[in-house]
Amino acid sequence: MGLNPLIGLVVFALDVWAIASIFNAKVETAQKVLWIVLVLALPVIGFIIWYFAGPKPTR
């Protein structure tokens, strides 16, 4: 069985967290949609790009 299911679960959880953070960011709707599409289309790379360059939620 290995680590594959665990890695998949971690990636899924991080992507859900990223999408929730994108929803809470104060940017235009079009930018939110583009970021969400990127994270969904490229789960690992999209998350990494969002983490360093994406909109951050306001506190």
PyMOL commands that set and color helices and strands:
alter all, ss='L'
color gray80, all
select helices_A, chain A and resi 4-24+29-41+43-53
alter helices_A, ss='H'
color red, helices_A
deselect
rebuild
show_as cartoon
